[in-house]
Each structure stands twice: as C-alpha cells, then as structure tokens.
Amino acid sequence: ADIFITTTGNKDIIMAADMARMKHQAIVGNIGHFDNEIDMAGLASVPGIVKDEVKPQVHTWTFPDGKTIIVLSEGRLLNLGNATGHPSFVMSNSFADQTLAQIELFT
C-alpha cells in the first residue's frame, strides 16, 4: 500500500519490522485513540536509520538500503499534530451548548 493509517486505539499495530517492509515513500500516520499504535521507538532503534524533518510534523525515515518512509506527527494523532486540532472558539461553543442543554434539561 501507499498509505498506512492506524485507527484501532490498540497498542503496537504497526511495528518497526512492518515499516521496514513498506514500499519506498509509503506514508504512515495514526488517527486512533492513543499515540502508541505506531512503534516509533522501535523505528528509531533500527541500526543505520536516518530521520529528516521535511516540515513540522512530517519526517522521512531512511533505512540503510536507501528506502524511505514518511511518518506524520511522529506517530501521534494526526488531528492534533498535522492540523490545528479544535480551535478554542469551537471548544468554547461546544461547552457552552452543552451547559445550556443541561440547564434546559434540569429546569
């Protein structure tokens, strides 16, 4: 595949050995519940691997054989690392709406 996105919320879904078998310039990211779905520590410990920053939150990892994979948000959640997450206005609107709904239900 060209793109690998984890969505499980489970630990160790994509391991370093899996990433070593991916095709050149495969893209790896995570939108699951936790930041431990992708084995970033294992990837960093591969002998001879080189990490380069393309831009913030986008890194290439080059294996000794010259093959490169692209890892987004360092294996953390994409909506927080590569996007802006939830802007404060959206969060305050959501919480205000929930508060108003609770007041309405209570009274």
N, C-alpha and C positions, 0 to 999 in steps of 0.2 A: 504494500500500500504506500501511498504518498504521504498521508496524514494519519497520525495516531492521536486520538483524543480520549483520555480516560474519563469515565462518568460514573464510576461504580460506588465511590465512597469507601472502598476497601483498600487495604494496605498491599503494597508490592505487586501492583498489576503489571507494570512494565519494568522489567529488571534490566540491569546493565547488559547482560548477555543478549536480551531481546533487542536492545538498541544497537548492539554490535552487528546484528544480522539484518538490520533495516537497510533499505536501498539508500544510495547516495542522495543527500539533501532531503531526506524524509523530515517531516515536521512533527514534533512531539509536544503535546500540551495536556492540560488537566482542567476539567471543569467539575470534578467530583466534589465531595464534601470536605476532603482533607488534602494536605499537601504531601502525603506520604504514598501516593499511588504510583509515582514515578521514582525509581531508585537513583536519585541524584548523587548520593554519597558513593554508591557503587560505580556510577559512571565516572565520577571524579577520581576514583582509585584505579581506573584502568591504566596499566603501565603505558606511558608514552602518549596519552591522550592530551590534546591541547584545546583549551577553551578560549574563544574570542568573542568579544561583545560586538554585535552588529549595530545595535542601538539599544537604549534602555529596555530591559526585559526580553531581549532577543539575543540569544547566544548560539554560536556554532561550536560544535564539539567535533574535532577532527581526530579520527583514530589513526594509529601508526601506519595503516595501509593506505591512508590518504582519503578514505571515505569520511564524509561529513554529515552530521545530522543537525537539525535546527531545533533547539529547545526553547519554548516560550515560557516566560515568567519563572524561569529556573525550577520548573515543575510545580509551582504553586498555582493557585486558582487564577484562571485567565481573566475572569471578570474583574478581579481586583488588581492584577499585575499589569495586564496589557490594555486595560480600559480604565475608565475613571471610577469604576465601582458605582456606587449610588451617590449622586451629588447631595449635599446637605439639604438643599431645598426639597428634593424628593423625599428624603428621610423625614424631614420635619412635617411635610404634608401627610405622609403615611401615618406618623404617630399622632398628629392632630386629628386625622379622620378616625383613627381607632379610639381615641379618647372621646370624641364626640359620639361615636356609636355606643360606647359603653355607658356614657351619661344617658343617652336616649333609652337604652335598654333598662337601665337601673331606675329611671324615673317614670 
